[in-house]
Amino acid sequence: MRIYIVLLLILMVAVEVALAEPQLIAEKVISREIVVSPQGEVVKASTYVTLTIEGEGEADLIDKTAFIQPSIKTHSIRPSEVSVDGELVEVQWRSLKVSDRLVVKYTAPLVKIPVKMSFELFVNGKKVSLKYSDRFYLVEASKGDVIVYRLVVKNCFTVNGAKPLLLVLVTWSIDSTKFSVINCSPAPAIVTELGETRMYTWSTMLNDSLVIEMTFKVRKTSMWGDACITSPQVNVVLDTSSMLKNIEETISQLENSLKMLDLIDNLTKNTISGLKLMSAILKNLSNSLETYAELLEVCANKSSEASKSLAEGAQISYEFSEKLKELSRTINKLIEIRNKLEYYIEFFKIGNSYSNEIENLLDNIKENSSTIPPSLNEITEEIKTILNEVDLTKEDLQETIIEIKELIDNLDKIAQGVSESIKLVEELGENLEISAGYMAQLAQGLRNASEYAKEMALNATEQAEELDSKIVLIKENLSELSKARKSLEKRLESLKRQYSALLKLNKVYLSEKPLIKCGVEAEGKILADIVEIKTFNIMVKEPRSFSIQPELNTGKKSSGFNYYLLILLAAIAPLALLAKAGLKNIRKESYRELVEEIDEITERIERLKSCLGIGEENE
């Protein structure tokens, strides 16, 4: 418990010591102002540094600012030491006593111009040459004339051989009572109105150049025949911390995109190889199908021929069946004849018995020839001779009939065979007819298959040709993809160079933080590091305003009038400037700005005097 109490006391003492040390806070504002000519030549380039220290105590202040010359001028406390550290100029103040708030300011010439600004002016389409007079550029134009103001902003800032992206803001205030804006290219990001003043604002990440064209129409001029076109102001922010994060994300996205492109490239090449293989397969398939179609056509023709042959065979079978039927009828007739022949054979057998009896009778007559008259014997001999001849004939006929009978005896078997053959031939004819029909159907099917194969071959050829065209298209897209990849690689390489340049610029920017040494070192804050680039305003004067002067009397009254007029103008001018400053919400804090305002008022009075001819009249 005692240990905890001791530790608590030590902690309380440490806190009191820490609180007892003076706490000083330093803030820094850098304003780099550049004034250029229409051609972009630098007329003036200065850096204004304001250091604000808040708190109580005594401390050393060390400040570093980049891109300036060491020949600094101070407006308050002189520095103890000024030295050069590379691109940085180091300014030291020792033993500064701070009571609540201390402001230290110094100026130095700017040695590095990050952005070049130039412009051209066209009146009614013709380029005009500008005449410089007393911090104005003069141009002749009348009411209704069209004026084109072409502003060009170029990034000429290089770090490590690369151009870092610069955040550029362009603001342009236009007096809407004197000029009407006809066209503005590119369109501004913001347009605001404050009284009779219209303000246009553009914001961009400048890599190379920016061109803005504003087209005005002169609405009216003042009583002196003039109207002022306020020059645009270009502001460059040198704080690159936000851009670094964006570029890091962009680089990461580009690297991922390149990986995806590599993957797409590999997939596309594999797809092309696959499509080529498929195209070759389809072409081979088309050739095979064409060959198959030809074979099917040949088979169909053969089938048609076979169908015709089978049909002819069926017809022949039917005709042969009819022949067999006629043969069957003939055999049946022969069978009838056989039956008659059997009758004749029986008849011959009976005739043989009669012939024997007649022979016996004739032999008896011959034996008893004595009792028989001779004429009867002669008849008997003739009859006998006839019988002999009949016997011979009968024997021959019998033999022939027997032979015929032997032949006809097989007619039953032949008739049965013929009857069976008729059935078989009829069945053969029917089968041949059916087969002919099948063969005809087969031929038609083969022709249909051949046509289908030809159609498939044609489709395969068309698909192969379509695949070939797709391959050509994919190759073209792959070529475009390769170009896009090269473009992305170049973009990535450029971004990496810009990122490296931004890192260097950011390192320089962070090195510009003020350092306070008061027992301990404490870094201050940079509130702003802005480059302001502008040129002189354009004074539009009507041509007659150069020759026509106001009529002035030579008497004292006129002199008094001029004197009071000058007093009135001298009184109004500061009020107008203050009103203008109030409208723009600009905080005037420096002695330099007040001096410039006084100089501007003096110059306006001198111009008015020269216009009124007061100097000559007083003489």
Buried (B, 14 or more C-beta within 10 A) or exposed (E): EEEEEEEEEEEEEEEEEEEEEEEBBBBBBBBBBBBBBBEBEBEEBBBBBBBBBBBEBBBBBBBBBBBBEEEBEBBEBEBBEBEEEEBBBBBBBEEBEBEEEBBBBBBBBBBBBBBBBBBBBBBEEEEBEBEEEEEBBBBBBBEEBBBBBBBBBBBEBEBEEBBBBBBBBBBBBBBBEBBEBEEBEEEBEEEEEEEEBBBBBBEBEBBEEBEBBBBBBBBEBEEBBBBBBBBBBBBBBBBBEEBBEEBEEBBEEBEEBBEEBEEBBEEBEEBBEEBEEBBEEBBEBBEBBBEBBEBBBEBBBBBBEBBBBBBEBBBBBBEBBEEBBEBBEEBEEBBEBBEEBBEBBEEBEEBBEEBEEBBEEBEEBEEEEEEBEEEEBEBBEEBBEEBEEBBEEBEEBBEEBEEBBEEBEEBEEBBEBBBEBBEEBBEBBEBBBEBBBBBBEBBBBBBEBBBEBBEBBBBBBEBBBEBBEBBEEBEEEBEEBEEBBEEBEEBBEEBBBBBBBBBBBBEBBEBBBBBBBBEEEBEBEBEBBBBBBBBBEBBBBBEEBEEEEEEBEEEEEBBEBBEEEBEEBBEEBEEEBEEEBEEEEEEEEBEBBEEEBEEBBEEBBEBBBEEBEBEEBEE
